Amino acid sequence: MRRSTNRAHGLSILALVAAAPLLAAAPAAAQSRGPVPYDAERGVFSFASGLEQALPAVVQVTTLGQSEGPSSGENEPKPVSSGSGAIIDAAEGIVVTNNHVVEGGRKFTVDLTDGRIFDAVLIGTDKATDLAVLKFDATGLSAIEVVDSDQLRTGDLAFAVGYPLGLDQTLTMGVISGLGRSGMGDRIEDYIQTDAAVNSGNSGGPLLDSRGRLIGINTSILSGGGGGNDGIAFAVPSRILMYVVEQLRTTGEVKRGSTGAILGSLNAARSREFGLGIVRGAVIESVAPGSSAEAAGLRRGDVVTRIQNRPVSNAGTVAATIGIAEPGTRVEVVYLREGREGRATLSVESPGDRPVVTGAEVVMARGLSARSGPDGLQVFAVEGGSVAAGAGLQAGDLIRLVDDSAVTGLDALAAALGGDGQRILSVMRDGEPVEITLP
């Protein structure tokens, strides 16, 4: 688990006790419609009947890496990490988990709740959403039903299942604390936030609704500095999950749509610059010539506040919506221009094969977006899962050299980053020189 509260949530004990005799006396059909599931035979409130059908489809994923070598007498790969996963297709043995669970692995195993263990094959990964798909051959499997995460509401009960801290399969309960969460960077972000206890080892495990249906995959946690569980966990919603899984199963990679708008995230400093009273939104840094965004009339400086009637937190929110839209999809956006609200309709385009996209005042290449500033060429956004992100480039870096040649303008940067092959960037970060190698 990437980083994480342990505050149990439950219903009022007095309310449950008061309701128990009524629920116990009610016919079975009426019980199913009650506000709280009640097991009259045992005399307890329980969500077990809905959740138990999902539990056999929650697996433990072990990633094995390089062996110690012949000189040590050990030739078998060694476990390097472990996490959880969810079977979403029993017939094909398809497991979805986190990219960071399988990253760097040479071999993978899947442990089932019935004690069986199988080797698995990695179908594909997507760093931008931290998702990975594994496949294994076995009989007698069950799958978790997947439902549309767009139907979730803050306050819904949520259950996290996985294999945390070296324990066997564990179930925890909480609520949906928030939807559309972002703020961990400019990658594909549209997380479900929950306070169901999630710890190291839960990575890749399912987040379930109260009927045992998959609504997301647990991917990261926030902790207050002590390293423990602080009740803030994030899951990739099923809306994004299923699109990514389908692409990985079909082609082994994820290709995302584009509109030609190059975006950065609104923050307090930029909000003051624009004279706005908000700090959430995506700023259009540039618009590629001939693109859908240009045709829709969007311009540099516009601040996108809603997309497909969803509030926009930052550039990652827009990327999450555009990135799972099929080419030709029409996307409605609401934006602010000089304090006035406007609306535009964009048509999602197929991802281009051009390694470099040049706007009027911005260059985007290999996952980095840069513009000219008073101090030189500055990176203002790095796409999650991109070559630039993997190489360690960060927003705020000032690009001085590419392959030991000075770059002083956008045209020079575009030319230097074009074509195939490795590039070595010399950048200044917080006044210190840093060398970045872009594969």
Summary of the structure (lengths in Angstrom):
residues: 439
radius of gyration: 24.1
end to end distance: 27.1
largest distance: 81.7
contacts: 1497
relative contact order: 0.10
helix: 19%
strand: 38%
